[in-house]
Amino acid sequence: MESDSEMVAFPLLPIPIESNYRACTIPYRFPSDNPRKATPTEISWIDLFSNSIPSFKDRAESDTSVPDAPVRAEKFAKRYEEILEELKKDPESNGGPPDCISLCRIRELILRELGFRDIFKKVKDEENAKAITLFPEVVRLSDDIEDEGKRIENLIRGIFAGNIFDLGSAQLAEVFSKDGMSFLASCQNLVPRPWVIDDLDNFQARWLKKPWKKAVIFVDNSGADIILGILPFAREMLRRGMQVVLAANELPSINDVTYTELAEILSKLKDENGQLMGVDTSNLLIANSGNDLPVIDLSRVSQEVAYLSTDADLVILEGMGRGIETNLYAQFKCDSLKIGMVKHPEVAQFLGGRLYDCVIKYNEVQS
């Protein structure tokens, strides 16, 4: 599944990791629960994964790189549904009890065993191409904002608007298949502040007072998310003299961007001098995180990302999978930002917020 090279713990997690770090945010069960009986939370999350099977099956059926794709897609749907039903009957089956990491991993394993390597490739390529044409306009609109605080807020709103492009959410997959997503409209239509977790003012104030030296950003989706959300934000950091490491998945999962795709996107956006709309990119690095899921367990990352992160003073986890469903409460040895949009009703309920609410959780470490 993961990269063959040895995985290591993310160096900015406090040690010992066993007692200080837990990847999954939402507890599906407690020690007092009967180990042989699925909890109401486990059942509602298993149902959520079950409800996404039709959209995954549709994508798999139309994967032209796989021979007999419709037959194999049917096998995927049947097998995954069977395992989910088994977990409801006995949560200890199939390597249980289940959590959001294991439910994602089982789905990816079945797809890969059936020969499906990247069922969202076509839609990722289309969305990347669209977003690349919009990038100059989004950056110009940002650069035109003279007030630095307002510019930071605008860039943060851009991350939320871009993060809507998520085909792992059954509702959004449906909306997307009907009429696509308009990035600029999404920026205007975010739910009003205060958001369910809203540390924007603190983050802004800290950035304006004294920028960080080096940020590591674990990125999320292709298309508008990476190109119109994260890259304008990273460019602003570069403008202010920061180093930026963009850590992307090693292998495809849903519509998440991989590090090879990200390198390709950047080569298309940079001009002949290697600049990103007039900003030098020599301090911008792309790293392979070693991950192959839409969520991330930071106790297992690539040696490459570990090495590049040792001297970072800001860690950013972007997107619902990496920054909310996993790692929302993770503590680091340096400042951290978790940022993403709430796209599952179950997550909204857990946080006490609204569907499509925004999360920006900033933790400052007193040096």
N, C-alpha and C positions, 0 to 999 in steps of 0.2 A: 504493500500500500504506500507507505511513505518512502522517502528516498533511501537508497541502499547505504549511503554513508551514515555514519553514526550520528544519532540525534542527541542533543544535550539540553540541559535546562537553560532557559532564558536568564542571562547573567544579572539582570536587574531585579529579579524576584528576591525577596528576603529569604534567608535560610534559617533553619532547615525548611526546605520546600514542603515536605510532607505535612508539617503542622501549620504552615503559613499560607499555603496556596491551594485553592480549590477552583478548578476551571469552570464548572457549571454554576450558573447563578441561581437558578430556580431549583430548590430541592423537590424532587418528585416523591420522596418518601423520607421518613424519619426512623431512627433506630427502634422506636416502639412499634412500628408497623409490622404486621404479619408478613414475613418474607415470601410466603407462598401465595399471597393474595394481592392483586394489583390495587394500588391506591387510586382514589378519584383523580388525583393530579396525573398519575401515570396514564390512566385511561384517556384523559382529555388530550394529552400530548401524543399518545399513540394514534388517536383519532385524527389529530392535526396532520401527522405524517401520512396517514392513510388517505386523507382528503387530497393530498398533493399527488397521489399516484396517477390519476388520469392525465394531468398536465405533463408529467415526466414520460408517461407512456406515449403520448402524442409526439413529443420531441424525439423519443427513441425510434418510433415508427418511421419518421421522416429523415432519419440519419442515413444519407446515401452512402456513407463510407463503410457501412456494415451490411454484409450480404444477409438476406432473409430478415431484414430489420423488423418488419411487422410481426413475424413469428417470434423472434427473440424478445421484442417489446412486450408481447403478450406473456411470455415466460417470466419476464422481469416483474410485471404487475402482479401476476399470480403468486410468485415466490415471495415477494416482499409483503403482500397482503397476508399470506399464510404465517410468516414469521411474526408480523404485528399481532395477529390473532392469538398466536401461541404465547406471546408475551403478556397479553391480557389475561389468559388463563393461568399462566405460570410465569411471573415476572423474573424468575431465576433461570428460565430457559434462554437459549441463544446468547450465553455470556452475560445475562442480566445481573442485577436489575437495570432497566433501561435509564439512560439520561440522554440529553440532546446530542452528545458526542456519539454515543453508541448507535442511536437511531439514524444519524447521518451516515455513520461508517457502514452500517449494514446495507443501506440503500446503495452507496457507492460500490461496495464489494460486489453486490449482485449485478449491477450494471457492467462493471469491468469484467467480471467472470463471463458475461454473455457477449463480450467483445465491444461494448459501448465505451468509448474513451472520452468523448466530448459531445454529448447530445445537444448542447446549447451553442455549438460552434457557429452555426449559420446566423443565429440571432445576435450573437456577440459581435461578429464581423460587421453586420448591418448597423448595429447601434454604435459601434466604434467609428465607423465611417461617417455617420450622421453627426456624432458629437465632435469629431475632428473639425468639421466645417463650421461649427458654432463656437469653437474655442476662442478664436481671435475676438469675437464680439463680446463674449462673457468676460474676458480679461480686460478689454477696453472699458467696459462698463464699471468694472472694479477699480481700475486705475484712475477713472474720472472722479472717484469719491476722494475728496481732499482730506476730510477728517479721518485720521487713522483709526480711531475707535469704531467709527461707522463702517470703515472699509473692512475691518476684521469681522464685524457682525455680518456684513454682506457676504463675506467668504464662508463664514460658518453656515449661513442660510443656504448658500450654494451647495455645501456638503449634504445638508438635509435633503434638498431638492433632488440632487443627483442620486442619493441613496434610495429613492423611491424605485429605481430600476432594479427590481429584485424578483426574479422569476421563481424563487423558492417559496414565495407566498402565494397560496392558491388564489386569493382574491385579486392580487396584483397581476398574476399571470393572466387572469381573465380580462381585466381592464386593459392590459397591455396588448393582448391579442385583438381587442376591438379597435383601439384608436391610438396606440402608442402613448408616449409621454411627452408633454411639452415642458422643457426644462424651465424656461423663464416664467411660465404660468405657475409651475410648481413652487418656484421661489416666492411668488406673490401669495400663494394659497396655503402656506404652512399654517398649522393651528396657531392661534395667538399665544403669546407669552402671558404669564409664566408657563414654561413647559413642565412636564412631569418631574424631570430633574433638570434644573436650570442654573448652571454655574457660569453662564456666559459672561456676566459682569466681572466676576472674579478672574476668569481666564483673560479677558480683555485687559483688565487693569494690570495684571502681572506681565502680560506681553508688552504693554506700553511702557511700564516702569523699567523693565530690563529683559530683553529677548533672551531666549535660551541659546546655547552654543550649538547643540546637535539634537535633532529630533528623529526618532524612528517611528514610522507610520505603518501599521499593519493595515493594508488596504483591502477593499471588499469587491464590489461588482465592476464589470466592464461598462462600456458606454458612458452615459452622462455622469455616473458616479465617480469613476476615476478621472475622466477627461475634463468635465465641467465642474466637478466638486473638489476633488483632492488636488489635482494639478495646479489650478489657480491659487489654492491655499499654500501648497508647497512652494510655488513660485514667489509668493509674497515673503515666505520665510527666507528663501535664497536672497531676495532683494535686501533683506535686513542682515545679511552676512552670516546666516545660519547654515550649517550642514544639514542635509536631509537624506535619510535612508528610507526608501519605499520598499517595504517587505511584502512580496506577493506570493501566492500559492505556487508550489512546484508543479502540481498536477491540476487539470481542470476539475471543477466541481460546480454544479449549477451554472450560473452566468458570472461567476467570480473571475476576475482577471488573473492570468498566470504571469509569472515573471518574464517569460519569453514574449508573451503578448504585450506586456507593458513596455519592454525594450523596443518593440516594433512601433508602438503608439508614439513613444517619445521621439524615435527617429523621424517620424512623419511630422511631428509638431515643431521640431527644432529647425532653425534656419541654417544657411550654409556655414555660419560661424559657430554653430552649436548652441545658439541662444534660444531661449523660450520667450518669444515676444519681447526681445530686448534685454532679457535677464540671463546672465552667465550661468551655465549649468555645471561648471566643474565641481561644485560641491553637492551635486545631486547623484546619489547612488541607488541602483536597483538591486535588491537582494532576493534570493530564493529563500523563502521562510521554511522550506521543508514540509509545508503543510499540504494536505490534499482534501480538505473538507471546508464547508462554509462556516464552520466554527473553529476555534483554536484552543488547544491545550498547550500553554506556554512552558510546561515542564518538559516538552519535547519540541525543540526547534532545530533548524540546521546549524551546523558549526559556523557557516558563513554569516548568518544573521546574528548569531551569538557574538562572534568576533567584532562585527561592525557596530554592535550596540554597547559594548563595554563602557565607552566614554560618553554615552548619550545622557543628556539631562532632562529629556522629555520623551515619554513613550505615549503614542496615540494609537488607540484601537478603534477602528472605524467600522461602522455597520452593525446591524442587529445581531448577527451571528457572533462576531468577534468581540464586540464592545458591550453588548447587553445580555444576550443569552449565555455567553461565556464572558468571564473577566470583568463584569460590572463592578464587583467588590474587590477585585485583585489589588493588592498593595504592591508598590514598587519602591526601590531604593531612591528613585528620583521622582520628579513631578510626572503626573499622568493625566491623560484626557481620554475619556470614553465618549464616543459620539456616534449617534445613529438614530434612525427613525423606527418607531414601534409599528411593526407590520403584521403581528399576530394578535388576535383578541386575547389569547392566553397570557401574552407578555403584558399587554395593557392592563389586564385584570391584576396580575401579580404586582405591577408597579403602582396601581391605583390611578392610572391615567386613561387617556382616550386612544382609540385606534388612530394611527398616523400622528401620534404625539411625538415630541422630540426629546431626546436625552442628550445633555451635555454635562458630564460629570468630571469636574476638575479637582484633582488632589495635589496640593502643594506640599512638598517635603521641606521642612525647615532645616536649612543646612547649618 
